[in-house]
Amino acid sequence: QVQLVESGGGLVQAGGSLRLSCAASGRTFSSYAVGWFRQAPGKEREFVGTIRWSGGNTDYANSVKGRFTISRDNAKNTVYLTMNSLKREDTANYYCAAGRSWSVYADSYDYWGQGTQVTVSS
């Protein structure tokens, strides 16, 4: 099994930046693809982005493309979501997930963290 813990969420002003971390334990993290998802109150869980196990390929939702960047440090068993130019619409609980292959669909991932809250103020 893979255990995931998100951190780095908090309150930030619109236009600001945050970096979220997803720390893994258990299986070798470098062998898994990692996806980031978010969910706001009253809304469906939304795909944010994903990174393949090799770290060389990423994919992003159109709503965050050009503003968010996913990276990973396999030596630290950690994947990062760097968020720039944050908007009020980015306010949500953010989750990381691990699976054997990358996907834009939440049900394709086997392991999930508990989430970290990001609130963007105006």
SVG drawing of the C-alpha trace seen along z (x, -y; Angstrom):
<svg xmlns="http://www.w3.org/2000/svg" viewBox="-24 -41 41 43">
<polyline fill="none" stroke="black" stroke-width="0.4" points="0.0,0.0 0.9,-3.7 0.0,-6.2 -0.3,-9.8 -0.3,-13.0 -1.0,-16.4 0.3,-19.6 0.9,-23.3 -2.6,-24.5 -3.8,-27.7 -5.2,-31.2 -3.7,-33.3 -4.5,-36.5 -5.7,-36.5 -2.7,-36.7 -0.5,-35.0 1.2,-31.6 1.2,-28.3 3.1,-25.1 1.4,-21.9 3.2,-18.8 2.2,-15.1 4.4,-12.9 4.3,-9.2 5.2,-6.1 5.0,-2.4 5.7,-1.3 8.4,-2.9 6.8,-6.2 8.7,-6.6 6.8,-3.6 3.4,-5.4 1.8,-8.1 0.3,-10.9 -2.8,-13.0 -4.0,-16.1 -7.7,-16.8 -9.8,-19.4 -13.3,-19.7 -15.2,-22.8 -18.4,-22.7 -21.4,-21.6 -19.3,-20.7 -17.9,-17.5 -14.3,-16.5 -12.3,-18.1 -9.1,-17.0 -6.2,-19.4 -3.2,-17.7 -1.1,-14.5 2.5,-13.4 3.7,-10.1 6.0,-7.9 9.0,-8.9 8.4,-12.5 8.9,-13.5 5.2,-13.8 2.5,-16.0 -1.1,-16.9 -3.2,-19.8 -6.8,-20.9 -7.4,-23.9 -8.5,-25.9 -5.0,-25.7 -2.8,-25.3 0.0,-27.9 -0.5,-28.7 0.0,-25.4 3.0,-23.1 3.4,-19.5 6.9,-18.2 8.3,-15.3 11.4,-14.5 11.6,-10.7 14.5,-10.9 12.2,-12.6 9.1,-10.5 7.3,-13.8 5.2,-15.3 4.6,-19.1 1.8,-21.2 3.0,-24.8 0.2,-27.2 0.7,-30.7 -1.6,-33.6 -4.3,-32.1 -7.9,-33.1 -10.9,-32.9 -12.2,-30.1 -9.2,-27.9 -10.6,-27.7 -11.1,-24.0 -9.9,-21.0 -6.9,-19.6 -6.2,-15.9 -3.3,-13.9 -3.7,-10.3 -1.5,-7.5 -2.0,-4.9 -0.1,-2.5 -0.9,-4.7 -1.7,-8.4 -5.3,-9.4 -7.7,-12.4 -10.3,-10.2 -10.5,-10.0 -11.7,-6.4 -8.4,-5.3 -6.4,-6.0 -5.9,-3.5 -4.6,-5.6 -5.8,-9.0 -4.6,-11.5 -7.0,-13.2 -6.7,-16.6 -5.5,-20.1 -7.6,-23.2 -6.7,-26.1 -8.6,-29.3 -8.0,-32.3 -9.3,-35.6 -10.1,-38.8"/>
</svg>
